[in-house]
Amino acid sequence: MQTIAAGASYHYRFHALSTDTLSIDFTDAVRHSHTVSGPELKQNQEGSLLIDIQPGNQVTWTPALTLRH
């Protein structure tokens, strides 16, 4: 099991091979599982995507993506 402490960051590189909607699965502090859908990522997009999980399991997605030709 992978854990990220409150207030910590996790950096991961990815490359979009196809167009699809992103989602994140996580378990909260009281061990309840959550799946939250995010933005659509198009094939060949690149850049950064900040996913912020706040108290109350509120998830915000902040993409900064460009389409690579």
mmCIF file of the N, C-alpha and C atoms, coordinates in Angstrom:
data_MODEL
# 
_entry.id   MODEL 
# 
loop_
_atom_site.group_PDB 
_atom_site.id 
_atom_site.type_symbol 
_atom_site.label_atom_id 
_atom_site.label_alt_id 
_atom_site.label_comp_id 
_atom_site.label_asym_id 
_atom_site.label_entity_id 
_atom_site.label_seq_id 
_atom_site.pdbx_PDB_ins_code 
_atom_site.Cartn_x 
_atom_site.Cartn_y 
_atom_site.Cartn_z 
_atom_site.occupancy 
_atom_site.B_iso_or_equiv 
_atom_site.pdbx_formal_charge 
_atom_site.auth_seq_id 
_atom_site.auth_comp_id 
_atom_site.auth_asym_id 
_atom_site.auth_atom_id 
_atom_site.pdbx_PDB_model_num 
ATOM 1   N N  . MET A 1 1  ? 0.851   -1.173 0.000   1.00 0.00 ? 1  MET A N  1 
ATOM 2   C CA . MET A 1 1  ? 0.000   0.000  0.000   1.00 0.00 ? 1  MET A CA 1 
ATOM 3   C C  . MET A 1 1  ? 0.901   1.241  0.000   1.00 0.00 ? 1  MET A C  1 
ATOM 4   N N  . GLN A 1 2  ? 0.531   2.210  -0.798  1.00 0.00 ? 2  GLN A N  1 
ATOM 5   C CA . GLN A 1 2  ? 1.284   3.448  -0.901  1.00 0.00 ? 2  GLN A CA 1 
ATOM 6   C C  . GLN A 1 2  ? 0.579   4.525  -0.083  1.00 0.00 ? 2  GLN A C  1 
ATOM 7   N N  . THR A 1 3  ? 1.328   5.280  0.696   1.00 0.00 ? 3  THR A N  1 
ATOM 8   C CA . THR A 1 3  ? 0.742   6.314  1.542   1.00 0.00 ? 3  THR A CA 1 
ATOM 9   C C  . THR A 1 3  ? 1.408   7.656  1.278   1.00 0.00 ? 3  THR A C  1 
ATOM 10  N N  . ILE A 1 4  ? 0.591   8.700  1.280   1.00 0.00 ? 4  ILE A N  1 
ATOM 11  C CA . ILE A 1 4  ? 1.099   10.060 1.182   1.00 0.00 ? 4  ILE A CA 1 
ATOM 12  C C  . ILE A 1 4  ? 0.595   10.801 2.409   1.00 0.00 ? 4  ILE A C  1 
ATOM 13  N N  . ALA A 1 5  ? 1.512   11.336 3.186   1.00 0.00 ? 5  ALA A N  1 
ATOM 14  C CA . ALA A 1 5  ? 1.147   12.036 4.423   1.00 0.00 ? 5  ALA A CA 1 
ATOM 15  C C  . ALA A 1 5  ? 0.392   13.326 4.105   1.00 0.00 ? 5  ALA A C  1 
ATOM 16  N N  . ALA A 1 6  ? -0.439  13.750 5.029   1.00 0.00 ? 6  ALA A N  1 
ATOM 17  C CA . ALA A 1 6  ? -1.174  15.014 4.875   1.00 0.00 ? 6  ALA A CA 1 
ATOM 18  C C  . ALA A 1 6  ? -0.182  16.146 4.644   1.00 0.00 ? 6  ALA A C  1 
ATOM 19  N N  . GLY A 1 7  ? -0.454  16.962 3.644   1.00 0.00 ? 7  GLY A N  1 
ATOM 20  C CA . GLY A 1 7  ? 0.405   18.093 3.320   1.00 0.00 ? 7  GLY A CA 1 
ATOM 21  C C  . GLY A 1 7  ? 1.597   17.745 2.443   1.00 0.00 ? 7  GLY A C  1 
ATOM 22  N N  . ALA A 1 8  ? 1.779   16.454 2.149   1.00 0.00 ? 8  ALA A N  1 
ATOM 23  C CA . ALA A 1 8  ? 2.912   16.021 1.337   1.00 0.00 ? 8  ALA A CA 1 
ATOM 24  C C  . ALA A 1 8  ? 2.553   16.023 -0.146  1.00 0.00 ? 8  ALA A C  1 
ATOM 25  N N  . SER A 1 9  ? 3.564   15.849 -0.974  1.00 0.00 ? 9  SER A N  1 
ATOM 26  C CA . SER A 1 9  ? 3.383   15.803 -2.427  1.00 0.00 ? 9  SER A CA 1 
ATOM 27  C C  . SER A 1 9  ? 3.929   14.504 -2.978  1.00 0.00 ? 9  SER A C  1 
ATOM 28  N N  . TYR A 1 10 ? 3.389   14.093 -4.105  1.00 0.00 ? 10 TYR A N  1 
ATOM 29  C CA . TYR A 1 10 ? 3.878   12.920 -4.821  1.00 0.00 ? 10 TYR A CA 1 
ATOM 30  C C  . TYR A 1 10 ? 3.958   13.311 -6.290  1.00 0.00 ? 10 TYR A C  1 
ATOM 31  N N  . HIS A 1 11 ? 5.118   13.172 -6.896  1.00 0.00 ? 11 HIS A N  1 
ATOM 32  C CA . HIS A 1 11 ? 5.312   13.546 -8.293  1.00 0.00 ? 11 HIS A CA 1 
ATOM 33  C C  . HIS A 1 11 ? 5.445   12.287 -9.135  1.00 0.00 ? 11 HIS A C  1 
ATOM 34  N N  . TYR A 1 12 ? 4.713   12.262 -10.240 1.00 0.00 ? 12 TYR A N  1 
ATOM 35  C CA . TYR A 1 12 ? 4.709   11.093 -11.116 1.00 0.00 ? 12 TYR A CA 1 
ATOM 36  C C  . TYR A 1 12 ? 4.588   11.568 -12.554 1.00 0.00 ? 12 TYR A C  1 
ATOM 37  N N  . ARG A 1 13 ? 5.425   11.069 -13.432 1.00 0.00 ? 13 ARG A N  1 
ATOM 38  C CA . ARG A 1 13 ? 5.365   11.431 -14.851 1.00 0.00 ? 13 ARG A CA 1 
ATOM 39  C C  . ARG A 1 13 ? 4.478   10.444 -15.584 1.00 0.00 ? 13 ARG A C  1 
ATOM 40  N N  . PHE A 1 14 ? 3.697   10.966 -16.528 1.00 0.00 ? 14 PHE A N  1 
ATOM 41  C CA . PHE A 1 14 ? 2.865   10.092 -17.350 1.00 0.00 ? 14 PHE A CA 1 
ATOM 42  C C  . PHE A 1 14 ? 2.805   10.638 -18.759 1.00 0.00 ? 14 PHE A C  1 
ATOM 43  N N  . HIS A 1 15 ? 2.426   9.784  -19.702 1.00 0.00 ? 15 HIS A N  1 
ATOM 44  C CA . HIS A 1 15 ? 2.275   10.161 -21.106 1.00 0.00 ? 15 HIS A CA 1 
ATOM 45  C C  . HIS A 1 15 ? 0.934   9.617  -21.579 1.00 0.00 ? 15 HIS A C  1 
ATOM 46  N N  . ALA A 1 16 ? 0.118   10.473 -22.139 1.00 0.00 ? 16 ALA A N  1 
ATOM 47  C CA . ALA A 1 16 ? -1.212  10.055 -22.592 1.00 0.00 ? 16 ALA A CA 1 
ATOM 48  C C  . ALA A 1 16 ? -1.104  9.316  -23.927 1.00 0.00 ? 16 ALA A C  1 
ATOM 49  N N  . LEU A 1 17 ? -1.428  8.038  -23.922 1.00 0.00 ? 17 LEU A N  1 
ATOM 50  C CA . LEU A 1 17 ? -1.395  7.230  -25.138 1.00 0.00 ? 17 LEU A CA 1 
ATOM 51  C C  . LEU A 1 17 ? -2.719  7.249  -25.881 1.00 0.00 ? 17 LEU A C  1 
ATOM 52  N N  . SER A 1 18 ? -3.761  7.646  -25.195 1.00 0.00 ? 18 SER A N  1 
ATOM 53  C CA . SER A 1 18 ? -5.087  7.734  -25.817 1.00 0.00 ? 18 SER A CA 1 
ATOM 54  C C  . SER A 1 18 ? -5.896  8.782  -25.060 1.00 0.00 ? 18 SER A C  1 
ATOM 55  N N  . THR A 1 19 ? -7.036  9.156  -25.601 1.00 0.00 ? 19 THR A N  1 
ATOM 56  C CA . THR A 1 19 ? -7.919  10.113 -24.943 1.00 0.00 ? 19 THR A CA 1 
ATOM 57  C C  . THR A 1 19 ? -8.793  9.361  -23.943 1.00 0.00 ? 19 THR A C  1 
ATOM 58  N N  . ASP A 1 20 ? -8.828  9.855  -22.706 1.00 0.00 ? 20 ASP A N  1 
ATOM 59  C CA . ASP A 1 20 ? -9.615  9.193  -21.670 1.00 0.00 ? 20 ASP A CA 1 
ATOM 60  C C  . ASP A 1 20 ? -9.829  10.161 -20.513 1.00 0.00 ? 20 ASP A C  1 
ATOM 61  N N  . THR A 1 21 ? -10.816 9.884  -19.699 1.00 0.00 ? 21 THR A N  1 
ATOM 62  C CA . THR A 1 21 ? -11.087 10.675 -18.505 1.00 0.00 ? 21 THR A CA 1 
ATOM 63  C C  . THR A 1 21 ? -10.237 10.146 -17.357 1.00 0.00 ? 21 THR A C  1 
ATOM 64  N N  . LEU A 1 22 ? -9.569  11.048 -16.671 1.00 0.00 ? 22 LEU A N  1 
ATOM 65  C CA . LEU A 1 22 ? -8.744  10.660 -15.533 1.00 0.00 ? 22 LEU A CA 1 
ATOM 66  C C  . LEU A 1 22 ? -9.615  10.410 -14.307 1.00 0.00 ? 22 LEU A C  1 
ATOM 67  N N  . SER A 1 23 ? -9.106  9.605  -13.406 1.00 0.00 ? 23 SER A N  1 
ATOM 68  C CA . SER A 1 23 ? -9.769  9.425  -12.112 1.00 0.00 ? 23 SER A CA 1 
ATOM 69  C C  . SER A 1 23 ? -8.691  9.109  -11.088 1.00 0.00 ? 23 SER A C  1 
ATOM 70  N N  . ILE A 1 24 ? -9.026  9.343  -9.841  1.00 0.00 ? 24 ILE A N  1 
ATOM 71  C CA . ILE A 1 24 ? -8.119  9.033  -8.744  1.00 0.00 ? 24 ILE A CA 1 
ATOM 72  C C  . ILE A 1 24 ? -8.880  8.185  -7.735  1.00 0.00 ? 24 ILE A C  1 
ATOM 73  N N  . ASP A 1 25 ? -8.223  7.149  -7.246  1.00 0.00 ? 25 ASP A N  1 
ATOM 74  C CA . ASP A 1 25 ? -8.755  6.289  -6.190  1.00 0.00 ? 25 ASP A CA 1 
ATOM 75  C C  . ASP A 1 25 ? -7.907  6.535  -4.951  1.00 0.00 ? 25 ASP A C  1 
ATOM 76  N N  . PHE A 1 26 ? -8.557  6.757  -3.821  1.00 0.00 ? 26 PHE A N  1 
ATOM 77  C CA . PHE A 1 26 ? -7.811  6.948  -2.583  1.00 0.00 ? 26 PHE A CA 1 
ATOM 78  C C  . PHE A 1 26 ? -8.643  6.473  -1.402  1.00 0.00 ? 26 PHE A C  1 
ATOM 79  N N  . THR A 1 27 ? -7.949  6.219  -0.311  1.00 0.00 ? 27 THR A N  1 
ATOM 80  C CA . THR A 1 27 ? -8.574  5.810  0.947   1.00 0.00 ? 27 THR A CA 1 
ATOM 81  C C  . THR A 1 27 ? -8.332  6.925  1.952   1.00 0.00 ? 27 THR A C  1 
ATOM 82  N N  . ASP A 1 28 ? -9.392  7.382  2.606   1.00 0.00 ? 28 ASP A N  1 
ATOM 83  C CA . ASP A 1 28 ? -9.256  8.490  3.554   1.00 0.00 ? 28 ASP A CA 1 
ATOM 84  C C  . ASP A 1 28 ? -8.749  7.997  4.918   1.00 0.00 ? 28 ASP A C  1 
ATOM 85  N N  . ALA A 1 29 ? -8.636  8.917  5.848   1.00 0.00 ? 29 ALA A N  1 
ATOM 86  C CA . ALA A 1 29 ? -8.073  8.610  7.167   1.00 0.00 ? 29 ALA A CA 1 
ATOM 87  C C  . ALA A 1 29 ? -8.881  7.585  7.948   1.00 0.00 ? 29 ALA A C  1 
ATOM 88  N N  . VAL A 1 30 ? -10.184 7.464  7.654   1.00 0.00 ? 30 VAL A N  1 
ATOM 89  C CA . VAL A 1 30 ? -11.006 6.471  8.352   1.00 0.00 ? 30 VAL A CA 1 
ATOM 90  C C  . VAL A 1 30 ? -11.236 5.231  7.482   1.00 0.00 ? 30 VAL A C  1 
ATOM 91  N N  . ARG A 1 31 ? -10.360 5.065  6.493   1.00 0.00 ? 31 ARG A N  1 
ATOM 92  C CA . ARG A 1 31 ? -10.320 3.872  5.640   1.00 0.00 ? 31 ARG A CA 1 
ATOM 93  C C  . ARG A 1 31 ? -11.532 3.691  4.720   1.00 0.00 ? 31 ARG A C  1 
ATOM 94  N N  . HIS A 1 32 ? -12.160 4.794  4.323   1.00 0.00 ? 32 HIS A N  1 
ATOM 95  C CA . HIS A 1 32 ? -13.225 4.733  3.318   1.00 0.00 ? 32 HIS A CA 1 
ATOM 96  C C  . HIS A 1 32 ? -12.598 4.962  1.950   1.00 0.00 ? 32 HIS A C  1 
ATOM 97  N N  . SER A 1 33 ? -12.966 4.136  0.988   1.00 0.00 ? 33 SER A N  1 
ATOM 98  C CA . SER A 1 33 ? -12.441 4.260  -0.373  1.00 0.00 ? 33 SER A CA 1 
ATOM 99  C C  . SER A 1 33 ? -13.244 5.283  -1.162  1.00 0.00 ? 33 SER A C  1 
ATOM 100 N N  . HIS A 1 34 ? -12.548 6.022  -2.007  1.00 0.00 ? 34 HIS A N  1 
ATOM 101 C CA . HIS A 1 34 ? -13.178 7.044  -2.850  1.00 0.00 ? 34 HIS A CA 1 
ATOM 102 C C  . HIS A 1 34 ? -12.607 6.946  -4.261  1.00 0.00 ? 34 HIS A C  1 
ATOM 103 N N  . THR A 1 35 ? -13.444 7.179  -5.256  1.00 0.00 ? 35 THR A N  1 
ATOM 104 C CA . THR A 1 35 ? -13.028 7.321  -6.641  1.00 0.00 ? 35 THR A CA 1 
ATOM 105 C C  . THR A 1 35 ? -13.630 8.617  -7.141  1.00 0.00 ? 35 THR A C  1 
ATOM 106 N N  . VAL A 1 36 ? -12.770 9.503  -7.659  1.00 0.00 ? 36 VAL A N  1 
ATOM 107 C CA . VAL A 1 36 ? -13.227 10.810 -8.121  1.00 0.00 ? 36 VAL A CA 1 
ATOM 108 C C  . VAL A 1 36 ? -12.763 11.000 -9.567  1.00 0.00 ? 36 VAL A C  1 
ATOM 109 N N  . SER A 1 37 ? -13.711 11.296 -10.445 1.00 0.00 ? 37 SER A N  1 
ATOM 110 C CA . SER A 1 37 ? -13.384 11.545 -11.848 1.00 0.00 ? 37 SER A CA 1 
ATOM 111 C C  . SER A 1 37 ? -12.813 12.937 -12.014 1.00 0.00 ? 37 SER A C  1 
ATOM 112 N N  . GLY A 1 38 ? -11.895 13.050 -12.961 1.00 0.00 ? 38 GLY A N  1 
ATOM 113 C CA . GLY A 1 38 ? -11.244 14.326 -13.234 1.00 0.00 ? 38 GLY A CA 1 
ATOM 114 C C  . GLY A 1 38 ? -11.459 14.761 -14.668 1.00 0.00 ? 38 GLY A C  1 
ATOM 115 N N  . PRO A 1 39 ? -10.546 15.553 -15.184 1.00 0.00 ? 39 PRO A N  1 
ATOM 116 C CA . PRO A 1 39 ? -10.686 16.071 -16.539 1.00 0.00 ? 39 PRO A CA 1 
ATOM 117 C C  . PRO A 1 39 ? -10.358 15.010 -17.592 1.00 0.00 ? 39 PRO A C  1 
ATOM 118 N N  . GLU A 1 40 ? -10.764 15.307 -18.821 1.00 0.00 ? 40 GLU A N  1 
ATOM 119 C CA . GLU A 1 40 ? -10.392 14.441 -19.935 1.00 0.00 ? 40 GLU A CA 1 
ATOM 120 C C  . GLU A 1 40 ? -8.971  14.793 -20.361 1.00 0.00 ? 40 GLU A C  1 
ATOM 121 N N  . LEU A 1 41 ? -8.162  13.781 -20.547 1.00 0.00 ? 41 LEU A N  1 
ATOM 122 C CA . LEU A 1 41 ? -6.803  13.945 -21.034 1.00 0.00 ? 41 LEU A CA 1 
ATOM 123 C C  . LEU A 1 41 ? -6.773  13.428 -22.463 1.00 0.00 ? 41 LEU A C  1 
ATOM 124 N N  . LYS A 1 42 ? -6.357  14.272 -23.397 1.00 0.00 ? 42 LYS A N  1 
ATOM 125 C CA . LYS A 1 42 ? -6.345  13.896 -24.807 1.00 0.00 ? 42 LYS A CA 1 
ATOM 126 C C  . LYS A 1 42 ? -5.003  13.265 -25.187 1.00 0.00 ? 42 LYS A C  1 
ATOM 127 N N  . GLN A 1 43 ? -5.055  12.411 -26.181 1.00 0.00 ? 43 GLN A N  1 
ATOM 128 C CA . GLN A 1 43 ? -3.846  11.764 -26.661 1.00 0.00 ? 43 GLN A CA 1 
ATOM 129 C C  . GLN A 1 43 ? -2.807  12.826 -27.023 1.00 0.00 ? 43 GLN A C  1 
ATOM 130 N N  . ASN A 1 44 ? -1.566  12.589 -26.627 1.00 0.00 ? 44 ASN A N  1 
ATOM 131 C CA . ASN A 1 44 ? -0.405  13.448 -26.886 1.00 0.00 ? 44 ASN A CA 1 
ATOM 132 C C  . ASN A 1 44 ? -0.405  14.751 -26.100 1.00 0.00 ? 44 ASN A C  1 
ATOM 133 N N  . GLN A 1 45 ? -1.233  14.879 -25.078 1.00 0.00 ? 45 GLN A N  1 
ATOM 134 C CA . GLN A 1 45 ? -1.118  16.040 -24.203 1.00 0.00 ? 45 GLN A CA 1 
ATOM 135 C C  . GLN A 1 45 ? 0.048   15.819 -23.254 1.00 0.00 ? 45 GLN A C  1 
ATOM 136 N N  . GLU A 1 46 ? 0.649   16.927 -22.857 1.00 0.00 ? 46 GLU A N  1 
ATOM 137 C CA . GLU A 1 46 ? 1.736   16.856 -21.889 1.00 0.00 ? 46 GLU A CA 1 
ATOM 138 C C  . GLU A 1 46 ? 1.686   18.097 -21.014 1.00 0.00 ? 46 GLU A C  1 
ATOM 139 N N  . GLY A 1 47 ? 2.390   18.052 -19.918 1.00 0.00 ? 47 GLY A N  1 
ATOM 140 C CA . GLY A 1 47 ? 2.407   19.184 -19.003 1.00 0.00 ? 47 GLY A CA 1 
ATOM 141 C C  . GLY A 1 47 ? 2.304   18.701 -17.577 1.00 0.00 ? 47 GLY A C  1 
ATOM 142 N N  . SER A 1 48 ? 1.579   19.447 -16.761 1.00 0.00 ? 48 SER A N  1 
ATOM 143 C CA . SER A 1 48 ? 1.435   19.068 -15.352 1.00 0.00 ? 48 SER A CA 1 
ATOM 144 C C  . SER A 1 48 ? -0.039  19.036 -14.965 1.00 0.00 ? 48 SER A C  1 
ATOM 145 N N  . LEU A 1 49 ? -0.307  18.281 -13.927 1.00 0.00 ? 49 LEU A N  1 
ATOM 146 C CA . LEU A 1 49 ? -1.657  18.157 -13.402 1.00 0.00 ? 49 LEU A CA 1 
ATOM 147 C C  . LEU A 1 49 ? -1.559  18.083 -11.887 1.00 0.00 ? 49 LEU A C  1 
ATOM 148 N N  . LEU A 1 50 ? -2.080  19.085 -11.217 1.00 0.00 ? 50 LEU A N  1 
ATOM 149 C CA . LEU A 1 50 ? -2.093  19.109 -9.757  1.00 0.00 ? 50 LEU A CA 1 
ATOM 150 C C  . LEU A 1 50 ? -3.427  18.543 -9.292  1.00 0.00 ? 50 LEU A C  1 
ATOM 151 N N  . ILE A 1 51 ? -3.363  17.542 -8.423  1.00 0.00 ? 51 ILE A N  1 
ATOM 152 C CA . ILE A 1 51 ? -4.560  16.961 -7.814  1.00 0.00 ? 51 ILE A CA 1 
ATOM 153 C C  . ILE A 1 51 ? -4.458  17.244 -6.323  1.00 0.00 ? 51 ILE A C  1 
ATOM 154 N N  . ASP A 1 52 ? -5.411  17.996 -5.805  1.00 0.00 ? 52 ASP A N  1 
ATOM 155 C CA . ASP A 1 52 ? -5.380  18.407 -4.403  1.00 0.00 ? 52 ASP A CA 1 
ATOM 156 C C  . ASP A 1 52 ? -6.567  17.783 -3.677  1.00 0.00 ? 52 ASP A C  1 
ATOM 157 N N  . ILE A 1 53 ? -6.279  16.970 -2.662  1.00 0.00 ? 53 ILE A N  1 
ATOM 158 C CA . ILE A 1 53 ? -7.327  16.339 -1.858  1.00 0.00 ? 53 ILE A CA 1 
ATOM 159 C C  . ILE A 1 53 ? -7.394  17.093 -0.535  1.00 0.00 ? 53 ILE A C  1 
ATOM 160 N N  . GLN A 1 54 ? -8.504  17.757 -0.314  1.00 0.00 ? 54 GLN A N  1 
ATOM 161 C CA . GLN A 1 54 ? -8.707  18.592 0.872   1.00 0.00 ? 54 GLN A CA 1 
ATOM 162 C C  . GLN A 1 54 ? -9.510  17.836 1.933   1.00 0.00 ? 54 GLN A C  1 
ATOM 163 N N  . PRO A 1 55 ? -9.555  18.367 3.158   1.00 0.00 ? 55 PRO A N  1 
ATOM 164 C CA . PRO A 1 55 ? -10.418 17.769 4.184   1.00 0.00 ? 55 PRO A CA 1 
ATOM 165 C C  . PRO A 1 55 ? -11.843 17.630 3.656   1.00 0.00 ? 55 PRO A C  1 
ATOM 166 N N  . GLY A 1 56 ? -12.514 16.600 4.074   1.00 0.00 ? 56 GLY A N  1 
ATOM 167 C CA . GLY A 1 56 ? -13.854 16.320 3.575   1.00 0.00 ? 56 GLY A CA 1 
ATOM 168 C C  . GLY A 1 56 ? -13.815 15.618 2.229   1.00 0.00 ? 56 GLY A C  1 
ATOM 169 N N  . ASN A 1 57 ? -12.596 15.186 1.821   1.00 0.00 ? 57 ASN A N  1 
ATOM 170 C CA . ASN A 1 57 ? -12.391 14.447 0.578   1.00 0.00 ? 57 ASN A CA 1 
ATOM 171 C C  . ASN A 1 57 ? -12.785 15.229 -0.666  1.00 0.00 ? 57 ASN A C  1 
ATOM 172 N N  . GLN A 1 58 ? -12.666 16.541 -0.605  1.00 0.00 ? 58 GLN A N  1 
ATOM 173 C CA . GLN A 1 58 ? -12.915 17.397 -1.765  1.00 0.00 ? 58 GLN A CA 1 
ATOM 174 C C  . GLN A 1 58 ? -11.673 17.378 -2.645  1.00 0.00 ? 58 GLN A C  1 
ATOM 175 N N  . VAL A 1 59 ? -11.855 17.044 -3.918  1.00 0.00 ? 59 VAL A N  1 
ATOM 176 C CA . VAL A 1 59 ? -10.740 16.930 -4.847  1.00 0.00 ? 59 VAL A CA 1 
ATOM 177 C C  . VAL A 1 59 ? -10.822 18.046 -5.884  1.00 0.00 ? 59 VAL A C  1 
ATOM 178 N N  . THR A 1 60 ? -9.715  18.758 -6.070  1.00 0.00 ? 60 THR A N  1 
ATOM 179 C CA . THR A 1 60 ? -9.639  19.759 -7.136  1.00 0.00 ? 60 THR A CA 1 
ATOM 180 C C  . THR A 1 60 ? -8.538  19.337 -8.103  1.00 0.00 ? 60 THR A C  1 
ATOM 181 N N  . TRP A 1 61 ? -8.808  19.530 -9.370  1.00 0.00 ? 61 TRP A N  1 
ATOM 182 C CA . TRP A 1 61 ? -7.884  19.189 -10.450 1.00 0.00 ? 61 TRP A CA 1 
ATOM 183 C C  . TRP A 1 61 ? -7.434  20.485 -11.098 1.00 0.00 ? 61 TRP A C  1 
ATOM 184 N N  . THR A 1 62 ? -6.125  20.699 -11.217 1.00 0.00 ? 62 THR A N  1 
ATOM 185 C CA . THR A 1 62 ? -5.602  21.893 -11.857 1.00 0.00 ? 62 THR A CA 1 
ATOM 186 C C  . THR A 1 62 ? -4.649  21.466 -12.983 1.00 0.00 ? 62 THR A C  1 
ATOM 187 N N  . PRO A 1 63 ? -5.187  21.313 -14.193 1.00 0.00 ? 63 PRO A N  1 
ATOM 188 C CA . PRO A 1 63 ? -4.324  20.909 -15.306 1.00 0.00 ? 63 PRO A CA 1 
ATOM 189 C C  . PRO A 1 63 ? -3.631  22.114 -15.951 1.00 0.00 ? 63 PRO A C  1 
ATOM 190 N N  . ALA A 1 64 ? -2.416  21.898 -16.369 1.00 0.00 ? 64 ALA A N  1 
ATOM 191 C CA . ALA A 1 64 ? -1.653  22.859 -17.164 1.00 0.00 ? 64 ALA A CA 1 
ATOM 192 C C  . ALA A 1 64 ? -1.059  22.063 -18.312 1.00 0.00 ? 64 ALA A C  1 
ATOM 193 N N  . LEU A 1 65 ? -1.884  21.755 -19.297 1.00 0.00 ? 65 LEU A N  1 
ATOM 194 C CA . LEU A 1 65 ? -1.536  20.819 -20.353 1.00 0.00 ? 65 LEU A CA 1 
ATOM 195 C C  . LEU A 1 65 ? -1.524  21.481 -21.719 1.00 0.00 ? 65 LEU A C  1 
ATOM 196 N N  . THR A 1 66 ? -0.649  20.987 -22.584 1.00 0.00 ? 66 THR A N  1 
ATOM 197 C CA . THR A 1 66 ? -0.631  21.430 -23.975 1.00 0.00 ? 66 THR A CA 1 
ATOM 198 C C  . THR A 1 66 ? -0.642  20.192 -24.858 1.00 0.00 ? 66 THR A C  1 
ATOM 199 N N  . LEU A 1 67 ? -1.087  20.360 -26.075 1.00 0.00 ? 67 LEU A N  1 
ATOM 200 C CA . LEU A 1 67 ? -1.147  19.256 -27.031 1.00 0.00 ? 67 LEU A CA 1 
ATOM 201 C C  . LEU A 1 67 ? 0.125   19.260 -27.847 1.00 0.00 ? 67 LEU A C  1 
ATOM 202 N N  . ARG A 1 68 ? 0.855   18.160 -27.782 1.00 0.00 ? 68 ARG A N  1 
ATOM 203 C CA . ARG A 1 68 ? 2.088   18.019 -28.543 1.00 0.00 ? 68 ARG A CA 1 
ATOM 204 C C  . ARG A 1 68 ? 1.739   17.467 -29.918 1.00 0.00 ? 68 ARG A C  1 
ATOM 205 N N  . HIS A 1 69 ? 2.235   18.103 -30.961 1.00 0.00 ? 69 HIS A N  1 
ATOM 206 C CA . HIS A 1 69 ? 1.941   17.638 -32.339 1.00 0.00 ? 69 HIS A CA 1 
ATOM 207 C C  . HIS A 1 69 ? 3.038   16.793 -32.879 1.00 0.00 ? 69 HIS A C  1 
# 
